[in-house]
Amino acid sequence: PAFLCGLVWGAAQVCWFQANALLPFSVTFPIMASLPGLVGAAWGVLVFGEIKGRRNFGLLVVSGVARLLAVGLIAASKEGI
């Protein structure tokens, strides 16, 4: 498992370097700071069953959508879309 995690981490670093080469840092940083949290939350819900109850799950979904919307707006504002 540790070797596989290292490979995934290395691939993520290469992708981040490539994104920084193609996009401004003000766009890539919010993406790289926000999306791993969403992936971790998805693992917590789907694999480990960490979120219990409809209200808690609803709050998680609302916060995830708000985070994705914020990152999308940041990216759109810097790209002139």
One Martini backbone bead per residue (centre of mass of N, CA, C, O) as a GRO file, in nm:
protein
   81
    1PRO     BB    1   0.054   0.064  -0.019
    2ALA     BB    2   0.290   0.269  -0.004
    3PHE     BB    3   0.382   0.254  -0.299
    4LEU     BB    4   0.113   0.341  -0.424
    5CYS     BB    5   0.096   0.615  -0.283
    6GLY     BB    6   0.358   0.723  -0.409
    7LEU     BB    7   0.261   0.711  -0.702
    8VAL     BB    8   0.021   0.901  -0.670
    9TRP     BB    9   0.179   1.142  -0.564
   10GLY     BB   10   0.368   1.170  -0.808
   11ALA     BB   11   0.145   1.219  -1.017
   12ALA     BB   12   0.033   1.474  -0.882
   13GLN     BB   13   0.289   1.644  -0.909
   14VAL     BB   14   0.310   1.638  -1.215
   15CYS     BB   15   0.033   1.770  -1.263
   16TRP     BB   16   0.095   2.033  -1.112
   17PHE     BB   17   0.334   2.124  -1.285
   18GLN     BB   18   0.174   2.131  -1.549
   19ALA     BB   19  -0.042   2.333  -1.457
   20ASN     BB   20   0.163   2.565  -1.393
   21ALA     BB   21   0.257   2.587  -1.695
   22LEU     BB   22  -0.049   2.654  -1.815
   23LEU     BB   23  -0.131   2.805  -1.550
   24PRO     BB   24  -0.202   3.003  -1.316
   25PHE     BB   25  -0.150   3.000  -0.979
   26SER     BB   26  -0.437   3.126  -0.907
   27VAL     BB   27  -0.570   2.853  -1.018
   28THR     BB   28  -0.412   2.597  -0.911
   29PHE     BB   29  -0.426   2.629  -0.602
   30PRO     BB   30  -0.733   2.592  -0.544
   31ILE     BB   31  -0.744   2.313  -0.664
   32MET     BB   32  -0.514   2.174  -0.487
   33ALA     BB   33  -0.660   2.259  -0.208
   34SER     BB   34  -0.962   2.133  -0.257
   35LEU     BB   35  -0.985   1.844  -0.394
   36PRO     BB   36  -0.861   1.652  -0.179
   37GLY     BB   37  -1.096   1.693   0.022
   38LEU     BB   38  -1.311   1.563  -0.158
   39VAL     BB   39  -1.179   1.289  -0.183
   40GLY     BB   40  -1.170   1.230   0.121
   41ALA     BB   41  -1.476   1.248   0.164
   42ALA     BB   42  -1.551   1.020  -0.028
   43TRP     BB   43  -1.399   0.801   0.123
   44GLY     BB   44  -1.544   0.839   0.395
   45VAL     BB   45  -1.824   0.759   0.281
   46LEU     BB   46  -1.776   0.501   0.090
   47VAL     BB   47  -1.564   0.331   0.273
   48PHE     BB   48  -1.592   0.429   0.602
   49GLY     BB   49  -1.862   0.565   0.710
   50GLU     BB   50  -1.843   0.869   0.853
   51ILE     BB   51  -2.128   0.951   0.753
   52LYS     BB   52  -2.418   1.029   0.944
   53GLY     BB   53  -2.693   1.116   0.814
   54ARG     BB   54  -2.872   1.339   0.629
   55ARG     BB   55  -2.770   1.612   0.730
   56ASN     BB   56  -2.465   1.559   0.704
   57PHE     BB   57  -2.471   1.485   0.406
   58GLY     BB   58  -2.592   1.752   0.309
   59LEU     BB   59  -2.360   1.932   0.410
   60LEU     BB   60  -2.142   1.799   0.239
   61VAL     BB   61  -2.266   1.860  -0.036
   62VAL     BB   62  -2.285   2.167  -0.011
   63SER     BB   63  -1.981   2.214   0.039
   64GLY     BB   64  -1.883   2.083  -0.225
   65VAL     BB   65  -2.034   2.266  -0.422
   66ALA     BB   66  -1.913   2.531  -0.319
   67ARG     BB   67  -1.621   2.459  -0.383
   68LEU     BB   68  -1.655   2.409  -0.688
   69LEU     BB   69  -1.768   2.688  -0.752
   70ALA     BB   70  -1.528   2.854  -0.653
   71VAL     BB   71  -1.315   2.730  -0.841
   72GLY     BB   72  -1.463   2.799  -1.105
   73LEU     BB   73  -1.465   3.108  -1.064
   74ILE     BB   74  -1.164   3.148  -1.047
   75ALA     BB   75  -1.094   3.029  -1.322
   76ALA     BB   76  -1.280   3.220  -1.490
   77SER     BB   77  -1.154   3.497  -1.398
   78LYS     BB   78  -0.858   3.426  -1.522
   79GLU     BB   79  -0.962   3.341  -1.832
   80GLY     BB   80  -1.214   3.505  -1.952
   81ILE     BB   81  -1.508   3.345  -1.966
   0.00000   0.00000   0.00000
